[in-house]
Amino acid sequence: MNTAAKSKSATDVDYFIDITAEVCPLTFVKTKLLIERMRPGEVAEVRLKGQEPLENVPRSIRDHGHSVLGMAPEDGAQVPFGVHRLLLRKK
C-alpha cells in the first residue's frame, strides 16, 4: 500500500465559488461560508467583480487571518472592476 502523500502545488485549487452576481456584504458572507467548510491549508478560487467586492473581500479575508495568494483580472481583461479571480488559503 502506497502511503506517500501527494504534494500539492501552491496553486492547486480545492474549492471554487462564483460571487459575481452578489453585492456587498453578501460577497464576503458567501466567501466566509466557503472558508468555514475548508480545512486549514486548503485553497479556494473566488470569482468576483465590482469595486466594493474587489476591495472588501481580500481585506476581509486577511482580517480573518487567511492568506490572499493572488488576484488577477479574468482573461487579462482591462476593465478596472471587471471579473477577477482571487486565490485564498485558509489559515
Backbone as JSON Lines, residues from 0, in Angstrom:
{"i":0,"aa":"M","n":[0.85,-1.18,0.0],"ca":[0.0,0.0,0.0],"c":[0.89,1.24,0.0]}
{"i":1,"aa":"N","n":[0.63,2.15,-0.91],"ca":[1.42,3.37,-1.01],"c":[0.85,4.42,-0.08]}
{"i":2,"aa":"T","n":[1.64,4.83,0.9],"ca":[1.16,5.82,1.86],"c":[1.78,7.19,1.64]}
{"i":3,"aa":"A","n":[2.54,7.34,0.56],"ca":[3.16,8.64,0.27],"c":[2.08,9.66,-0.04]}
{"i":4,"aa":"A","n":[2.2,10.81,0.59],"ca":[1.21,11.87,0.36],"c":[1.51,12.56,-0.96]}
{"i":5,"aa":"K","n":[0.48,12.86,-1.69],"ca":[0.63,13.6,-2.94],"c":[0.9,15.06,-2.58]}
{"i":6,"aa":"S","n":[1.97,15.6,-3.11],"ca":[2.27,17.0,-2.81],"c":[1.45,17.9,-3.71]}
{"i":7,"aa":"K","n":[0.99,19.0,-3.14],"ca":[0.18,19.96,-3.87],"c":[1.05,21.14,-4.26]}
{"i":8,"aa":"S","n":[0.79,21.67,-5.44],"ca":[1.48,22.9,-5.8],"c":[0.78,24.06,-5.1]}
{"i":9,"aa":"A","n":[1.42,25.2,-5.09],"ca":[0.87,26.36,-4.38],"c":[-0.45,26.83,-4.97]}
{"i":10,"aa":"T","n":[-0.74,26.43,-6.21],"ca":[-1.96,26.94,-6.85],"c":[-3.01,25.86,-7.09]}
{"i":11,"aa":"D","n":[-2.83,24.65,-6.56],"ca":[-3.89,23.65,-6.66],"c":[-5.11,24.17,-5.93]}
{"i":12,"aa":"V","n":[-6.25,24.15,-6.59],"ca":[-7.48,24.71,-6.02],"c":[-8.36,23.58,-5.5]}
{"i":13,"aa":"D","n":[-8.78,23.71,-4.24],"ca":[-9.65,22.72,-3.62],"c":[-11.13,23.09,-3.75]}
{"i":14,"aa":"Y","n":[-11.42,24.39,-3.81],"ca":[-12.8,24.88,-3.86],"c":[-12.89,26.03,-4.84]}
{"i":15,"aa":"F","n":[-14.1,26.24,-5.37],"ca":[-14.37,27.35,-6.28],"c":[-15.73,27.93,-5.93]}
{"i":16,"aa":"I","n":[-15.81,29.26,-5.97],"ca":[-17.1,29.93,-5.78],"c":[-17.15,31.13,-6.72]}
{"i":17,"aa":"D","n":[-18.3,31.32,-7.34],"ca":[-18.53,32.46,-8.23],"c":[-19.51,33.39,-7.53]}
{"i":18,"aa":"I","n":[-19.03,34.58,-7.14],"ca":[-19.89,35.54,-6.45],"c":[-20.09,36.8,-7.29]}
{"i":19,"aa":"T","n":[-19.95,36.66,-8.61],"ca":[-20.08,37.82,-9.49],"c":[-21.5,38.38,-9.51]}
{"i":20,"aa":"A","n":[-22.49,37.58,-9.17],"ca":[-23.87,38.06,-9.17],"c":[-24.29,38.65,-7.82]}
{"i":21,"aa":"E","n":[-23.39,38.61,-6.84],"ca":[-23.71,39.09,-5.49],"c":[-23.21,40.52,-5.28]}
{"i":22,"aa":"V","n":[-23.8,41.18,-4.29],"ca":[-23.36,42.52,-3.89],"c":[-22.93,42.47,-2.42]}
{"i":23,"aa":"C","n":[-22.12,43.44,-2.03],"ca":[-21.69,43.53,-0.63],"c":[-22.91,43.76,0.25]}
{"i":24,"aa":"P","n":[-23.01,43.17,1.41],"ca":[-21.99,42.36,2.08],"c":[-22.08,40.86,1.77]}
{"i":25,"aa":"L","n":[-23.01,40.46,0.9],"ca":[-23.15,39.02,0.61],"c":[-21.91,38.43,-0.04]}
{"i":26,"aa":"T","n":[-21.1,39.26,-0.7],"ca":[-19.9,38.73,-1.34],"c":[-18.98,38.09,-0.31]}
{"i":27,"aa":"F","n":[-18.73,38.79,0.8],"ca":[-17.86,38.18,1.8],"c":[-18.6,37.14,2.62]}
{"i":28,"aa":"V","n":[-19.89,37.32,2.86],"ca":[-20.65,36.31,3.62],"c":[-20.53,34.96,2.92]}
{"i":29,"aa":"K","n":[-20.73,34.93,1.6],"ca":[-20.64,33.66,0.86],"c":[-19.21,33.13,0.87]}
{"i":30,"aa":"T","n":[-18.23,34.03,0.77],"ca":[-16.83,33.61,0.82],"c":[-16.51,33.04,2.2]}
{"i":31,"aa":"K","n":[-17.0,33.69,3.25],"ca":[-16.74,33.22,4.61],"c":[-17.38,31.84,4.85]}
{"i":32,"aa":"L","n":[-18.59,31.63,4.33],"ca":[-19.23,30.32,4.47],"c":[-18.41,29.23,3.79]}
{"i":33,"aa":"L","n":[-17.81,29.57,2.64],"ca":[-16.94,28.62,1.96],"c":[-15.71,28.32,2.81]}
{"i":34,"aa":"I","n":[-15.08,29.37,3.34],"ca":[-13.88,29.2,4.17],"c":[-14.18,28.31,5.38]}
{"i":35,"aa":"E","n":[-15.37,28.45,5.96],"ca":[-15.74,27.64,7.13],"c":[-15.8,26.15,6.8]}
{"i":36,"aa":"R","n":[-16.08,25.81,5.54],"ca":[-16.14,24.4,5.12],"c":[-14.75,23.83,4.81]}
{"i":37,"aa":"M","n":[-13.78,24.71,4.63],"ca":[-12.44,24.3,4.23],"c":[-11.61,23.82,5.42]}
{"i":38,"aa":"R","n":[-10.61,23.01,5.13],"ca":[-9.63,22.6,6.14],"c":[-8.44,23.55,6.06]}
{"i":39,"aa":"P","n":[-7.7,23.7,7.16],"ca":[-6.52,24.57,7.14],"c":[-5.57,24.18,6.0]}
{"i":40,"aa":"G","n":[-5.08,25.18,5.31],"ca":[-4.14,24.97,4.22],"c":[-4.78,24.77,2.86]}
{"i":41,"aa":"E","n":[-6.09,24.53,2.83],"ca":[-6.75,24.36,1.54],"c":[-6.87,25.7,0.83]}
{"i":42,"aa":"V","n":[-6.98,25.61,-0.51],"ca":[-7.01,26.79,-1.36],"c":[-8.36,26.88,-2.06]}
{"i":43,"aa":"A","n":[-8.88,28.1,-2.15],"ca":[-10.13,28.34,-2.86],"c":[-9.91,29.42,-3.91]}
{"i":44,"aa":"E","n":[-10.63,29.29,-5.0],"ca":[-10.65,30.32,-6.03],"c":[-12.01,31.0,-5.95]}
{"i":45,"aa":"V","n":[-11.98,32.32,-5.89],"ca":[-13.2,33.12,-5.8],"c":[-13.27,33.99,-7.04]}
{"i":46,"aa":"R","n":[-14.37,33.88,-7.76],"ca":[-14.59,34.71,-8.95],"c":[-15.49,35.86,-8.5]}
{"i":47,"aa":"L","n":[-15.02,37.11,-8.68],"ca":[-15.76,38.27,-8.19],"c":[-15.59,39.45,-9.12]}
{"i":48,"aa":"K","n":[-16.47,40.45,-8.96],"ca":[-16.37,41.67,-9.77],"c":[-17.0,42.82,-9.02]}
{"i":49,"aa":"G","n":[-16.66,44.03,-9.43],"ca":[-17.21,45.24,-8.84],"c":[-16.24,45.86,-7.85]}
{"i":50,"aa":"Q","n":[-16.28,47.18,-7.75],"ca":[-15.33,47.9,-6.91],"c":[-15.36,47.45,-5.45]}
{"i":51,"aa":"E","n":[-16.55,47.42,-4.84],"ca":[-16.63,47.05,-3.42],"c":[-16.13,45.63,-3.15]}
{"i":52,"aa":"P","n":[-16.61,44.61,-3.88],"ca":[-16.09,43.26,-3.62],"c":[-14.58,43.15,-3.86]}
{"i":53,"aa":"L","n":[-14.07,43.82,-4.89],"ca":[-12.64,43.73,-5.19],"c":[-11.79,44.37,-4.1]}
{"i":54,"aa":"E","n":[-12.35,45.35,-3.4],"ca":[-11.63,45.99,-2.29],"c":[-11.89,45.26,-0.97]}
{"i":55,"aa":"N","n":[-13.15,44.92,-0.72],"ca":[-13.55,44.41,0.6],"c":[-13.27,42.93,0.83]}
{"i":56,"aa":"V","n":[-13.48,42.09,-0.17],"ca":[-13.31,40.65,0.05],"c":[-11.86,40.31,0.4]}
{"i":57,"aa":"P","n":[-10.86,40.78,-0.37],"ca":[-9.47,40.46,0.02],"c":[-9.11,41.01,1.4]}
{"i":58,"aa":"R","n":[-9.57,42.22,1.71],"ca":[-9.27,42.81,3.02],"c":[-9.9,41.97,4.13]}
{"i":59,"aa":"S","n":[-11.15,41.57,3.96],"ca":[-11.83,40.76,4.98],"c":[-11.17,39.4,5.15]}
{"i":60,"aa":"I","n":[-10.71,38.81,4.06],"ca":[-10.01,37.52,4.14],"c":[-8.77,37.67,5.02]}
{"i":61,"aa":"R","n":[-8.0,38.72,4.77],"ca":[-6.79,38.97,5.57],"c":[-7.14,39.3,7.02]}
{"i":62,"aa":"D","n":[-8.2,40.11,7.21],"ca":[-8.61,40.48,8.57],"c":[-8.97,39.25,9.41]}
{"i":63,"aa":"H","n":[-9.44,38.2,8.75],"ca":[-9.8,36.96,9.45],"c":[-8.61,36.0,9.56]}
{"i":64,"aa":"G","n":[-7.44,36.45,9.14],"ca":[-6.22,35.67,9.33],"c":[-5.86,34.72,8.21]}
{"i":65,"aa":"H","n":[-6.61,34.73,7.12],"ca":[-6.32,33.86,5.99],"c":[-5.4,34.58,5.01]}
{"i":66,"aa":"S","n":[-4.9,33.87,4.01],"ca":[-3.96,34.45,3.05],"c":[-4.61,34.65,1.69]}
{"i":67,"aa":"V","n":[-4.34,35.8,1.09],"ca":[-4.69,36.03,-0.3],"c":[-3.44,35.7,-1.1]}
{"i":68,"aa":"L","n":[-3.53,34.65,-1.92],"ca":[-2.37,34.2,-2.7],"c":[-2.19,35.02,-3.96]}
{"i":69,"aa":"G","n":[-3.27,35.63,-4.43],"ca":[-3.19,36.44,-5.63],"c":[-4.56,36.8,-6.13]}
{"i":70,"aa":"M","n":[-4.6,37.84,-6.96],"ca":[-5.85,38.25,-7.59],"c":[-5.49,38.86,-8.93]}
{"i":71,"aa":"A","n":[-6.2,38.44,-9.98],"ca":[-5.9,38.92,-11.32],"c":[-7.18,39.01,-12.13]}
{"i":72,"aa":"P","n":[-7.2,39.94,-13.1],"ca":[-8.36,40.03,-13.98],"c":[-8.51,38.72,-14.77]}
{"i":73,"aa":"E","n":[-9.75,38.35,-14.99],"ca":[-10.03,37.14,-15.76],"c":[-9.69,37.39,-17.22]}
{"i":74,"aa":"D","n":[-8.99,36.47,-17.82],"ca":[-8.61,36.55,-19.23],"c":[-7.91,37.85,-19.59]}
{"i":75,"aa":"G","n":[-7.2,38.45,-18.63],"ca":[-6.45,39.66,-18.91],"c":[-7.32,40.87,-19.21]}
{"i":76,"aa":"A","n":[-8.57,40.84,-18.78],"ca":[-9.5,41.94,-19.05],"c":[-8.93,43.26,-18.52]}
{"i":77,"aa":"Q","n":[-9.18,44.33,-19.24],"ca":[-8.67,45.64,-18.87],"c":[-9.7,46.5,-18.14]}
{"i":78,"aa":"V","n":[-10.87,45.96,-17.87],"ca":[-11.91,46.71,-17.16],"c":[-11.5,46.77,-15.69]}
{"i":79,"aa":"P","n":[-11.38,47.98,-15.1],"ca":[-10.86,48.11,-13.73],"c":[-11.61,47.27,-12.69]}
{"i":80,"aa":"F","n":[-12.93,47.23,-12.78],"ca":[-13.7,46.5,-11.78],"c":[-14.44,45.32,-12.39]}
{"i":81,"aa":"G","n":[-13.89,44.79,-13.48],"ca":[-14.47,43.63,-14.14],"c":[-14.22,42.36,-13.35]}
{"i":82,"aa":"V","n":[-14.5,41.24,-13.97],"ca":[-14.38,39.94,-13.3],"c":[-12.91,39.63,-13.01]}
{"i":83,"aa":"H","n":[-12.64,39.26,-11.76],"ca":[-11.31,38.88,-11.3],"c":[-11.39,37.5,-10.65]}
{"i":84,"aa":"R","n":[-10.24,36.85,-10.58],"ca":[-10.12,35.57,-9.87],"c":[-9.16,35.77,-8.72]}
{"i":85,"aa":"L","n":[-9.62,35.42,-7.53],"ca":[-8.83,35.57,-6.31],"c":[-8.54,34.18,-5.75]}
{"i":86,"aa":"L","n":[-7.3,33.95,-5.36],"ca":[-6.93,32.7,-4.7],"c":[-6.67,32.98,-3.23]}
{"i":87,"aa":"L","n":[-7.25,32.16,-2.37],"ca":[-7.05,32.33,-0.93],"c":[-6.67,31.0,-0.3]}
{"i":88,"aa":"R","n":[-5.95,31.07,0.79],"ca":[-5.59,29.87,1.56],"c":[-6.11,30.04,2.98]}
{"i":89,"aa":"K","n":[-6.81,29.02,3.46],"ca":[-7.32,29.06,4.83],"c":[-6.17,28.86,5.81]}
{"i":90,"aa":"K","n":[-6.21,29.65,6.9],"ca":[-5.15,29.52,7.92],"c":[-5.26,28.22,8.66]}
